[in-house]
């Protein structure tokens, strides 16, 4: 059994290595040909004229992911605290069911609902020509990451030893003070993992975003149509000629996206480790 577990673990590592090597081999040629500075800091993306600058797309992905985390994490964390420490069992069961259903909804359905309800509402509320904006993308992403954040954070909160909370209550703290000053800090590692999963879901989403963000390579603005790294690949890969600079540039976007996610994971893991040592 030990050998079986080892092989399964090595298979997971192998998949990551294969994906990494493939992205490097496929993405580097375009970056070298275009030039790292022009590719990463260029503000124009027009395949017809040979302009392949992805600064606007990178900044949009940063802004969209950050906005979704700012909106989604507080809501998800508070919901997890309510379910784990406050809610009566019957109420918690109902909310659990809703969260599970939310997790099971396909991405394209989120995009469809956003396109039918959210986009027109934003267009009317802000008197825009089109409601397909970064704001719509942030709201959709915030809803989509809620199930991951709620489930993992709740599990982490329930795993906190009861003795910690009993000691706090014995010292005179109220239940809410105990939750926020004892339980939440003790579950910090699990909550950080939930945030990492939420970031991964937000930055890796494509189908829902392409339906509500407008898919135009503009510099990020809440009420502007924008394009994310993932939607740039999805929207243009189908008609990019095999072996062309255009197609290779799309692989380069995938490489940048992969490195972006890796850096976020490394940063958060180092941050969590430092907190534990403190």
C-alpha positions in Angstrom: 0.0 0.0 0.0 2.9 2.3 0.7 4.2 1.8 -2.8 0.7 2.4 -4.3 0.4 5.7 -2.4 3.9 6.7 -3.5 3.0 6.0 -7.2 -0.2 8.0 -7.0 1.7 10.9 -5.5 4.3 10.8 -8.2 1.6 10.7 -10.9 0.3 14.0 -9.6 3.8 15.5 -9.6 4.4 14.2 -13.1 1.3 15.8 -14.4 2.4 19.2 -13.0 5.9 18.7 -14.5 4.5 17.7 -17.9 2.2 20.8 -18.0 5.0 23.1 -16.9 7.4 21.8 -19.5 4.8 21.9 -22.3 3.9 25.5 -21.5 7.5 26.6 -21.4 8.3 24.9 -24.7 5.2 26.3 -26.4 5.2 29.7 -24.8 8.8 30.8 -24.8 9.3 31.1 -28.6 6.7 33.8 -29.0 8.0 35.8 -26.0 11.5 35.6 -27.5 10.3 36.6 -31.0 8.0 39.5 -29.8 10.4 40.5 -27.0 9.7 40.2 -23.3 9.3 43.9 -22.8 7.0 44.4 -25.7 5.0 41.3 -24.8 4.6 41.9 -21.1 4.3 45.7 -21.1 2.7 46.4 -24.5 -0.8 47.8 -24.3 -2.0 46.8 -27.8 -3.3 43.4 -28.7 -4.3 43.2 -32.3 -3.5 39.9 -34.1 -4.2 41.4 -37.5 -1.4 44.0 -37.1 1.0 41.8 -35.2 0.7 43.7 -32.0 0.9 41.3 -29.0 1.1 43.3 -25.8 -0.7 41.8 -22.8 -0.2 44.5 -20.1 -3.9 45.4 -20.2 -4.9 41.8 -20.0 -2.6 41.1 -17.1 -3.8 44.1 -15.1 -7.4 43.1 -15.8 -6.8 39.6 -14.4 -5.2 41.1 -11.3 -8.0 43.6 -10.9 -10.8 41.0 -11.5 -9.3 38.5 -9.1 -8.6 41.1 -6.4 -12.1 42.4 -6.7 -13.6 38.9 -6.4 -11.5 38.2 -3.4 -12.3 41.5 -1.7 -16.1 40.8 -2.2 -16.2 37.0 -1.8 -13.8 36.3 1.1 -15.6 38.4 3.8 -19.0 37.0 2.7 -17.7 33.4 2.5 -15.8 33.6 5.8 -18.7 35.1 7.7 -21.0 32.4 6.3 -18.5 29.7 7.3 -18.3 31.2 10.9 -22.1 31.3 11.0 -22.5 27.7 9.9 -19.7 26.3 12.2 -20.3 28.3 15.4 -23.6 30.2 15.4 -26.3 28.7 13.3 -28.9 26.2 14.7 -28.6 22.7 13.1 -31.8 23.1 11.0 -30.8 26.5 9.6 -27.2 25.2 8.9 -28.6 22.2 7.0 -30.6 24.5 4.7 -27.6 26.7 4.1 -25.4 23.7 3.5 -27.8 22.5 0.8 -27.7 25.9 -0.9 -23.9 26.0 -0.8 -23.7 22.5 -2.3 -26.1 23.5 -5.1 -24.1 26.6 -5.7 -20.9 24.5 -6.1 -22.6 22.2 -8.6 -23.8 24.8 -11.0 -21.7 24.8 -14.2 -19.7 27.9 -15.1 -21.6 28.5 -18.2 -24.8 28.8 -16.2 -23.3 31.5 -14.1 -22.3 33.3 -17.2 -25.7 32.9 -18.8 -27.5 34.3 -15.7 -25.0 37.1 -15.5 -25.5 38.0 -19.1 -29.3 37.9 -18.9 -29.8 39.6 -15.5 -26.6 41.3 -14.3 -25.3 42.9 -17.5 -28.6 44.7 -18.4 -28.9 45.8 -14.8 -25.5 47.4 -14.8 -26.2 49.0 -18.2 -29.3 50.6 -16.9 -27.9 51.6 -13.5 -24.9 53.4 -14.9 -26.4 54.5 -18.2 -23.8 52.6 -20.3 -23.9 51.5 -23.9 -23.1 47.9 -22.7 -23.2 46.4 -19.2 -20.6 43.8 -20.0 -17.9 45.3 -17.8 -15.2 44.4 -15.2 -17.8 45.1 -12.5 -20.0 42.3 -13.9 -17.1 40.0 -14.0 -16.1 40.7 -10.4 -19.6 40.0 -9.1 -19.9 36.8 -11.1 -16.5 35.6 -9.9 -17.3 36.5 -6.3 -20.4 34.3 -6.4 -18.5 31.5 -8.0 -15.7 31.3 -5.4 -18.1 31.3 -2.4 -18.7 27.5 -2.2 -14.9 26.8 -2.0 -14.3 29.4 0.6 -17.3 28.5 2.7 -16.7 24.7 2.6 -13.0 24.8 3.4 -13.2 27.5 6.0 -16.1 25.8 7.8 -14.1 22.5 7.9 -11.1 24.4 9.4 -13.2 26.1 12.0 -14.9 22.8 13.1 -11.4 21.3 13.4 -10.3 23.8 16.1 -10.0 21.9 19.4 -13.0 22.5 21.8 -10.5 23.1 24.6 -9.3 26.4 23.1 -12.8 27.8 23.1 -13.6 26.5 26.6 -10.5 28.1 28.0 -11.5 31.4 26.4 -15.0 31.2 27.7 -13.7 30.3 31.2 -11.6 33.5 31.2 -14.7 35.6 30.7 -14.8 36.1 26.9 -18.2 36.1 25.2 -19.0 33.5 22.5 -18.5 36.0 19.6 -15.2 37.2 21.1 -14.1 33.6 21.4 -15.0 32.9 17.8 -13.1 35.9 16.3 -10.1 35.9 18.8 -9.6 32.2 19.3 -11.3 30.0 16.7 -10.6 32.1 13.6 -6.8 32.6 14.4 -6.5 28.9 15.2 -8.1 28.0 11.8 -5.9 30.5 10.0 -4.1 27.8 7.9 -7.4 26.3 6.6 -8.9 29.7 5.9 -5.8 30.7 3.9 -6.1 27.4 1.9 -9.7 28.4 1.2 -8.5 31.8 -0.1 -5.9 30.1 -2.3 -8.7 27.8 -3.8 -10.8 30.9 -4.3 -8.0 32.7 -6.1 -7.4 29.7 -8.3 -11.0 29.4 -9.3 -11.3 33.2 -10.0 -8.2 33.5 -12.1 -8.7 30.3 -14.0 -12.4 30.9 -15.0 -13.1 31.6 -18.6 -16.5 30.6 -19.8 -18.6 32.7 -17.4 -16.3 35.7 -17.7 -16.3 35.8 -21.5 -20.1 36.2 -21.4 -20.2 39.1 -19.0 -16.9 41.0 -19.3 -17.1 42.2 -22.9 -13.9 40.6 -24.1 -12.2 43.8 -25.3 -8.5 44.3 -24.5 -8.9 47.6 -22.6 -7.0 48.8 -19.6 -9.0 47.8 -16.5 -11.8 50.0 -15.3 -14.9 49.0 -13.4 -17.3 50.2 -16.0 -15.2 49.2 -19.1 -15.4 46.1 -21.2 -12.2 44.1 -20.5 -10.5 40.9 -21.4 -8.9 38.4 -18.9 -5.9 36.1 -19.6 -8.2 33.1 -19.8 -10.7 34.7 -22.1 -8.0 35.9 -24.4 -7.0 32.3 -24.9 -10.5 30.9 -25.3 -11.7 33.6 -27.7 -8.9 33.4 -30.2 -7.4 29.9 -30.1 -10.1 28.5 -32.4 -9.0 30.7 -35.4 -5.3 31.1 -34.7 -3.3 29.3 -37.3 -1.2 26.4 -36.2 2.5 27.4 -36.0 1.7 31.1 -36.3 3.0 33.8 -34.0 -0.6 34.5 -33.0 -1.1 30.9 -31.7 2.3 30.9 -30.0 1.4 34.1 -28.3 -1.7 32.5 -26.9 0.4 29.7 -25.5 2.6 32.5 -24.0 -0.4 33.9 -22.2 -1.0 30.5 -20.8 2.5 30.4 -19.5 2.1 33.8 -17.9 -1.2 32.7 -16.3 0.5 29.5 -15.0 3.4 31.5 -13.5 1.0 34.0 -12.0 -0.9 31.2 -10.1 2.4 29.6 -9.0 3.6 32.9 -7.5 0.4 33.4 -5.6 0.6 29.9 -4.2 4.2 30.3 -3.2 3.6 33.7 -1.6 0.6 32.5 0.4 2.4 29.3 1.5 5.4 31.3 2.7 3.1 33.8 4.5 1.2 31.0 6.3 4.5 29.3 7.3 5.8 32.6 8.7 2.6 33.1 10.7 2.9 29.6 12.1 6.5 30.2 13.2 5.4 33.5 14.9 
